[in-house]
Amino acid sequence: MAKAEQQVVLSRILLLLLVFHPQVNGLSNTEVDALYSLKSNLIDPDNVLQTWEPDNVNPCKWFHVTCNNENSVIRIDLGHASLSGHLVPQLGQLSNLQYLELFGNNFSGVIPGVLGNLTNLVSLDLYSNNFNGAIPDSLGNLSKLRFLRLNNNSLSGSIPYSLTYITSLQVLDLSNNNLSGEVPSSGSFAQFTPNSFANNPLLCGTLAAKPCPGAPAFSPLPPYAVAPTPMSS
């Protein structure tokens, strides 16, 4: 075979490899599929997701998406974006995601349990939306999580004890929901105050500042020491 013919054959092989490479072919790129599935379930009146298209096969070039050096999605920033709709289970495919910032929108429906698969997640901010249903027990799998803010939603049910096993948890806000039952006070929860659970009328326990039914009343706090008034000369 002549050298010129060999170069033509090699060029065609390289072209085929590029066409069918998973990072180029949107149909086989799970991160593109996951993000586009999310977009397809949302109402976006301000068109903030205009670049989220399956034929734009590199999500690292999409608005509000950040990637690492390996071109894998590590951050989604969509706070206060006027979005509404439901989260999709395909979000659980974003295995390297570290920050999911969806606060201040009109998201509704339940929080998908598959978010517990995002074991690299550092921050989960879903506050100030319209989420309902229970807090998924699977969120206790997020061993690297430092910030969990689910406040100002319509979440119900009990607080999963699995969350107390997240030793990295530094900030927790579950206030202004419809949660019920006893607030766990062990593990990582020992560092939090009643502010993290405020305005959930059906919560009880030490961290809810309200005795649970059938439990003894809390002991009164010791009186503050009052310094003696100095006598006038």
Solvent accessible surface area in square Angstrom, and as a share of the most:
residue,aa,sasa,rsa
1,M,159,0.71
2,A,59,0.46
3,K,150,0.64
4,A,67,0.52
5,E,96,0.43
6,Q,86,0.38
7,Q,103,0.46
8,V,73,0.42
9,V,64,0.37
10,L,106,0.53
11,S,66,0.42
12,R,158,0.58
13,I,82,0.42
14,L,109,0.54
15,L,111,0.55
16,L,103,0.51
17,L,112,0.56
18,L,109,0.54
19,V,73,0.42
20,F,139,0.58
21,H,87,0.39
22,P,66,0.42
23,Q,99,0.44
24,V,62,0.36
25,N,41,0.21
26,G,9,0.08
27,L,158,0.79
28,S,56,0.36
29,N,8,0.04
30,T,77,0.45
31,E,24,0.11
32,V,1,0.00
33,D,53,0.28
34,A,0,0.00
35,L,0,0.00
36,Y,75,0.29
37,S,27,0.18
38,L,0,0.00
39,K,41,0.17
40,S,72,0.47
41,N,76,0.39
42,L,20,0.10
43,I,120,0.61
44,D,35,0.18
45,P,91,0.57
46,D,90,0.47
47,N,83,0.43
48,V,29,0.17
49,L,0,0.00
50,Q,97,0.43
51,T,30,0.18
52,W,0,0.00
53,E,63,0.28
54,P,53,0.33
55,D,123,0.64
56,N,51,0.26
57,V,39,0.22
58,N,46,0.23
59,P,3,0.02
60,C,35,0.21
61,K,145,0.62
62,W,6,0.02
63,F,103,0.43
64,H,77,0.34
65,V,15,0.08
66,T,61,0.35
67,C,27,0.16
68,N,47,0.24
69,N,151,0.77
70,E,131,0.59
71,N,83,0.43
72,S,12,0.08
73,V,0,0.00
74,I,32,0.16
75,R,82,0.30
76,I,0,0.00
77,D,50,0.26
78,L,3,0.01
79,G,26,0.25
80,H,134,0.60
81,A,12,0.09
82,S,51,0.33
83,L,0,0.00
84,S,28,0.18
85,G,13,0.13
86,H,99,0.44
87,L,12,0.06
88,V,8,0.05
89,P,84,0.53
90,Q,63,0.28
91,L,0,0.00
92,G,15,0.14
93,Q,85,0.38
94,L,0,0.00
95,S,65,0.42
96,N,57,0.29
97,L,0,0.00
98,Q,62,0.27
99,Y,52,0.20
100,L,0,0.00
101,E,13,0.06
102,L,0,0.00
103,F,43,0.18
104,G,18,0.17
105,N,9,0.05
106,N,81,0.41
107,F,0,0.00
108,S,35,0.22
109,G,12,0.12
110,V,91,0.52
111,I,5,0.02
112,P,16,0.10
113,G,38,0.36
114,V,48,0.28
115,L,0,0.00
116,G,1,0.01
117,N,89,0.46
118,L,0,0.00
119,T,68,0.39
120,N,42,0.22
121,L,0,0.00
122,V,17,0.10
123,S,3,0.02
124,L,0,0.00
125,D,5,0.02
126,L,0,0.00
127,Y,54,0.21
128,S,43,0.28
129,N,10,0.05
130,N,75,0.39
131,F,0,0.00
132,N,67,0.34
133,G,22,0.22
134,A,61,0.47
135,I,5,0.02
136,P,18,0.11
137,D,94,0.49
138,S,34,0.22
139,L,0,0.00
140,G,17,0.17
141,N,86,0.44
142,L,0,0.00
143,S,75,0.48
144,K,105,0.45
145,L,0,0.00
146,R,88,0.32
147,F,51,0.21
148,L,0,0.00
149,R,70,0.25
150,L,0,0.00
151,N,18,0.09
152,N,66,0.34
153,N,15,0.08
154,S,50,0.32
155,L,0,0.00
156,S,45,0.29
157,G,30,0.29
158,S,71,0.46
159,I,3,0.01
160,P,15,0.09
161,Y,120,0.46
162,S,19,0.12
163,L,0,0.00
164,T,4,0.03
165,Y,165,0.63
166,I,1,0.01
167,T,125,0.72
168,S,35,0.23
169,L,2,0.01
170,Q,103,0.46
171,V,55,0.32
172,L,7,0.04
173,D,38,0.19
174,L,0,0.00
175,S,9,0.06
176,N,56,0.29
177,N,6,0.03
178,N,81,0.42
179,L,0,0.00
180,S,34,0.22
181,G,31,0.30
182,E,97,0.44
183,V,4,0.02
184,P,2,0.01
185,S,63,0.41
186,S,65,0.42
187,G,51,0.50
188,S,12,0.08
189,F,0,0.00
190,A,76,0.59
191,Q,105,0.46
192,F,21,0.09
193,T,73,0.43
194,P,59,0.37
195,N,119,0.61
196,S,11,0.07
197,F,5,0.02
198,A,40,0.31
199,N,103,0.53
200,N,9,0.04
201,P,99,0.63
202,L,122,0.60
203,L,2,0.01
204,C,10,0.06
205,G,6,0.05
206,T,96,0.56
207,L,18,0.09
208,A,26,0.20
209,A,72,0.56
210,K,94,0.40
211,P,52,0.33
212,C,23,0.14
213,P,133,0.83
214,G,90,0.86
215,A,49,0.38
216,P,115,0.72
217,A,86,0.66
218,F,92,0.38
219,S,95,0.61
220,P,124,0.78
221,L,158,0.78
222,P,108,0.68
223,P,127,0.80
224,Y,199,0.76
225,A,107,0.83
226,V,134,0.77
227,A,84,0.65
228,P,122,0.77
229,T,121,0.70
230,P,118,0.74
231,M,185,0.82
232,S,110,0.71
233,S,162,1.04
